Amino acid sequence: SLFKRIKGIETVYLTQRDVVRHRIVREIVKAYENHEEKIKNS
């Protein structure tokens, strides 16, 4: 990860359940989840 050597910065992974404020952000997270699932299953 680009930031792994910077103290105090961490990577977190969000799911659809974590994002509730804006529909567009939910759709982006959903697209990433679908993409990762396709890669995992191929």
ChimeraX attribute file (.defattr): number of C-alpha atoms within 10 A of each C-alpha:
attribute: neighborCount
match mode: 1-to-1
recipient: residues
	/A:1	6
	/A:2	6
	/A:3	10
	/A:4	10
	/A:5	9
	/A:6	8
	/A:7	7
	/A:8	7
	/A:9	9
	/A:10	10
	/A:11	9
	/A:12	5
	/A:13	6
	/A:14	13
	/A:15	11
	/A:16	14
	/A:17	9
	/A:18	10
	/A:19	16
	/A:20	10
	/A:21	8
	/A:22	8
	/A:23	9
	/A:24	11
	/A:25	13
	/A:26	17
	/A:27	13
	/A:28	13
	/A:29	18
	/A:30	17
	/A:31	13
	/A:32	13
	/A:33	14
	/A:34	12
	/A:35	11
	/A:36	11
	/A:37	11
	/A:38	10
	/A:39	8
	/A:40	8
	/A:41	6
	/A:42	5
